[in-house]
Amino acid sequence: LSNPSNSNGGATLDSPPNIAVLTIFNDDVAFRFSSASYSVSESAGSANITVERLGETENGVSVNFATSDGTAIGDFQPDYTPTNGSLTFNPGETTKTFVVSIVNDPVVEDNETVNLSLSNATNPNGTATLDSPSTAVLTILNEDVAFRFSSSSYTVSESGVATIEVQRLGDTTGTAAVNFATSDGTPSPTTAPATAGSDYVAATGVLSFGPGETTKTFGVGIIPDTIPERPVNPVGHAALATPDTAVLTILNDDVVFHFSRGAYVVHENDGTATIEVSRIGDTANDVSVDYATVGGGTATAGSDYLATSGRLTFSPGRTTQSFDVTILDDLGPESHETVNLLLRDPVNPVGHAALATPDTAVLTILNDDVVFHFSRGA
């Protein structure tokens, strides 16, 4: 207060309080994730996601949460269990958590992501908003490993040692091990079986991979001689580079074909499903394999999809090819349906061609139609 006046007499300011404080109580709240990114090991089983409340804490408030697919799948052969709901903060509470369940499958795959989101912030006594980050990403860390040879063919001179490389795929954070062994080959019109002890030194053992290690090697010793002979090979077909020399060339010209996956998924309204086929082994030549959709699934050719067949030709250096299956989008609600896929008649003009597992696969058509009706007629 200041400058008192009185038209009929004196006016003064009394002793304090002649100054007062007005406190404006903030009743606004905001919600956000505690982090924009979370991670969880596939074997952990679940991930705890924390949501924070900012601002006023004297009243009960709430916010909705939900998950959605990133690269992880939640509805068919799932990587996680989709979830949604509402988090209610009681007076004084500033954090809440919800749980995302993780499916631990044995498939070697890349790390996968789940999208997280907040919505519908509610405050009965004031304003409620979403602060940043109101969306987040949960990364599922793959812990599975697989081993393979770095190549399907190796070459070595008769007096040398073949160095064979083995690769580890998938998780590399821990230790892992795989056994290896050699065995005598089988005869053919152009090759003789190699014999351990006379043509090569048998090798067995364990390759141990430390954290971060992705490759290991082992050696196969070749025993030299001066006797002219047909090519020999402890692991596959072989030919001599120069038949009049004492050089053994282990050349694998075999190929195998398989589907890249045993199961494929497509939504009914996607229009097409792209199916990938892989070639393993020799990549120096043109090879081919036939494909077809076949009966036995629950989907019907002509109404759910268009039957197809054909031949995939792999040019030199090409390790994958694909074909499309046309999906017919009908309007009737129905269960998910399946189409059986088949590989057959592999062709390799310079060597052996075979089919490897999976040489059959299943394409699942996910129905996306819905129907509405009155719960009662009267």
Residue pairs with C-beta under 8 A, 6 or more apart in sequence:
1 13
1 18
1 19
2 13
4 11
4 12
4 13
5 11
25 56
26 55
26 56
26 126
27 56
27 58
27 59
27 123
27 125
27 126
27 127
28 55
28 56
28 123
28 126
28 127
28 128
28 129
29 53
29 54
29 55
29 56
29 61
29 121
29 123
29 126
29 127
29 128
29 129
30 53
30 54
30 55
30 121
30 128
30 129
30 130
30 131
31 51
31 52
31 53
31 54
31 63
31 118
31 121
31 128
31 129
31 130
31 131
31 134
32 51
32 52
32 54
32 118
32 130
32 131
32 132
32 133
32 134
33 49
33 50
33 51
33 52
33 116
33 118
33 133
33 134
33 135
33 136
34 50
34 51
34 52
34 95
35 50
35 133
35 136
36 133
36 135
36 136
36 137
37 136
37 137
37 138
37 139
38 47
38 49
38 116
38 136
38 137
38 138
38 139
39 138
39 139
39 140
39 141
40 46
40 47
40 100
40 102
40 138
40 139
40 140
40 141
41 140
41 141
41 143
42 102
42 104
42 105
42 140
42 141
42 142
42 143
42 144
43 104
43 143
44 102
45 101
45 102
45 104
46 99
46 100
46 101
46 102
47 99
47 100
47 102
47 138
48 97
48 98
48 99
49 65
49 97
49 98
49 99
49 100
49 116
49 136
49 138
50 95
50 96
50 97
51 63
51 65
51 87
51 95
51 96
51 97
51 98
51 118
52 94
52 95
53 61
53 89
53 93
53 94
53 95
53 96
54 94
54 131
56 123
56 125
56 126
57 89
57 91
57 92
57 93
57 94
58 91
58 92
59 91
59 123
59 124
59 125
60 88
60 89
60 90
60 91
60 124
61 88
61 89
61 121
61 122
61 123
61 124
61 128
62 86
62 87
62 88
62 89
62 121
62 122
63 86
63 87
63 89
63 118
63 119
63 120
63 121
63 122
63 128
63 130
64 84
64 85
64 86
64 87
64 118
64 119
64 120
65 83
65 84
65 85
65 86
65 87
65 98
65 116
65 117
65 118
65 119
66 83
66 84
66 116
66 117
66 119
67 74
67 80
67 82
67 83
67 84
67 100
67 114
67 115
67 116
67 117
67 138
68 74
68 82
68 114
68 115
68 117
69 75
69 114
69 115
70 112
70 113
70 114
70 115
70 137
71 110
71 112
71 113
72 78
72 79
72 80
72 112
72 113
72 114
72 140
73 79
73 265
74 80
74 81
74 82
74 114
75 82
75 366
76 265
76 336
76 364
76 366
77 105
77 263
77 265
78 103
79 102
79 103
79 105
79 112
79 114
79 140
80 100
80 101
80 102
80 103
80 114
80 140
81 100
81 101
81 102
81 103
83 98
83 99
83 100
83 101
85 98
86 120
87 96
87 98
88 96
89 96
100 114
100 116
100 138
102 140
106 144
107 144
108 142
108 144
108 145
108 146
108 169
108 170
109 142
109 144
109 170
110 142
111 139
111 140
111 141
111 142
112 139
112 140
112 142
113 137
113 138
113 139
113 140
114 137
114 138
114 139
114 140
115 135
115 136
115 137
115 138
116 135
116 136
116 137
116 138
117 134
117 135
117 136
118 130
118 134
118 135
119 130
121 128
121 129
121 130
122 128
141 171
142 170
142 171
143 170
143 171
143 173
143 174
144 170
144 171
145 168
145 169
145 170
145 171
145 172
145 176
146 168
146 169
146 170
147 166
147 167
147 168
147 169
147 176
147 178
147 207
148 166
148 167
148 169
149 164
149 165
149 166
149 167
150 165
150 166
150 167
150 215
151 165
152 252
152 254
152 280
152 281
152 282
153 236
153 250
153 251
153 252
153 253
153 281
153 282
154 162
154 163
154 164
154 250
154 252
155 162
155 249
155 250
155 251
156 162
156 220
156 222
156 248
156 249
156 250
157 222
157 247
157 248
157 249
158 222
158 223
158 224
158 225
158 246
158 247
158 248
159 222
159 224
159 246
160 222
161 219
161 220
161 221
161 222
162 219
162 220
162 222
162 250
163 217
163 218
163 219
164 180
164 217
164 218
164 219
164 220
165 215
165 216
165 217
166 178
166 180
166 207
166 215
166 216
166 217
166 218
167 214
167 215
168 176
168 178
168 209
168 213
168 214
168 215
168 216
169 214
172 209
172 211
172 212
172 213
172 214
173 211
173 212
174 211
175 208
175 209
175 210
175 211
176 208
176 209
177 206
177 207
177 208
177 209
178 206
178 207
178 209
179 204
179 205
179 206
179 207
180 203
180 204
180 205
180 206
180 207
180 218
181 203
181 204
182 196
182 200
182 202
182 203
182 204
182 220
182 234
182 235
183 196
183 234
183 235
184 193
184 194
184 195
184 196
184 234
185 191
185 193
185 194
185 232
185 233
185 234
185 235
185 236
185 238
186 193
187 193
188 237
190 230
190 231
190 237
190 239
191 230
191 231
191 232
191 233
191 237
191 238
191 239
192 229
192 230
192 231
192 232
193 232
193 233
194 200
194 232
194 233
194 234
195 232
196 202
196 234
197 223
198 223
198 225
199 222
199 223
199 232
199 234
199 248
200 220
200 221
200 222
200 223
200 234
201 220
201 221
201 222
201 223
203 218
203 219
203 220
203 221
205 218
207 216
207 218
208 216
209 216
220 234
222 248
224 246
225 246
226 246
228 243
228 244
231 238
231 239
231 240
231 248
231 249
232 238
232 248
233 248
233 250
234 250
235 250
235 252
236 250
236 252
236 254
237 251
237 252
237 253
237 254
237 351
237 352
238 248
238 249
238 250
238 251
238 252
239 249
239 251
240 247
240 248
240 249
241 247
241 249
252 281
252 282
252 351
253 281
253 282
253 284
253 285
253 348
253 350
253 351
253 352
254 281
254 282
254 348
254 351
254 352
254 353
254 354
255 279
255 280
255 281
255 282
255 287
255 346
255 348
255 351
255 352
255 353
255 354
256 279
256 280
256 281
256 346
256 353
256 354
256 355
256 356
257 277
257 278
257 279
257 280
257 289
257 343
257 346
257 353
257 354
257 355
257 356
257 359
258 277
258 278
258 280
258 343
258 355
258 356
258 357
258 358
258 359
259 275
259 276
259 277
259 278
259 341
259 343
259 358
259 359
259 360
259 361
260 276
260 277
260 278
260 320
261 276
261 358
261 361
262 358
262 360
262 361
262 362
263 361
263 362
263 363
263 364
264 273
264 275
264 341
264 361
264 362
264 363
264 364
265 363
265 364
265 366
266 272
266 273
266 325
266 327
266 363
266 364
266 365
266 366
267 365
267 366
267 368
268 327
268 329
268 330
268 365
268 366
268 367
268 368
268 369
269 329
269 368
270 327
271 326
271 327
271 329
272 324
272 325
272 326
272 327
273 324
273 325
273 327
273 363
273 365
274 322
274 323
274 324
275 291
275 322
275 323
275 324
275 325
275 341
275 361
275 363
276 320
276 321
276 322
277 289
277 291
277 312
277 320
277 321
277 322
277 323
277 343
278 319
278 320
279 287
279 314
279 318
279 319
279 320
279 321
280 319
280 356
282 348
282 350
282 351
283 314
283 316
283 317
283 318
283 319
284 316
284 317
285 316
285 348
285 349
285 350
285 351
286 313
286 314
286 315
286 316
286 349
287 313
287 314
287 346
287 347
287 348
287 349
287 353
288 311
288 312
288 313
288 314
288 346
288 347
289 311
289 312
289 343
289 344
289 345
289 346
289 347
289 353
289 355
290 309
290 310
290 311
290 312
290 343
290 344
290 345
291 308
291 309
291 310
291 311
291 312
291 323
291 341
291 342
291 343
291 344
292 307
292 308
292 309
292 310
292 341
292 342
292 344
293 301
293 305
293 307
293 308
293 309
293 325
293 339
293 340
293 341
293 342
293 363
294 340
294 341
294 342
295 301
295 340
296 340
297 337
297 338
297 339
297 340
297 362
297 363
298 335
298 337
298 338
299 305
299 337
299 338
299 339
299 365
300 337
301 307
302 328
303 328
303 330
304 327
304 328
304 330
304 337
304 339
304 365
305 325
305 326
305 327
305 328
305 339
305 365
306 325
306 326
306 328
308 323
308 324
308 325
308 326
310 323
312 321
312 322
312 323
313 321
314 321
325 339
325 341
325 363
327 365
330 369
331 369
332 369
333 367
333 369
333 370
333 371
334 367
334 369
335 367
336 364
336 365
336 366
336 367
337 364
337 365
337 367
338 362
338 363
338 364
338 365
339 362
339 363
339 364
339 365
340 360
340 361
340 362
340 363
341 360
341 361
341 362
341 363
342 359
342 360
343 355
343 359
343 360
344 355
344 359
346 353
346 354
346 355
347 353
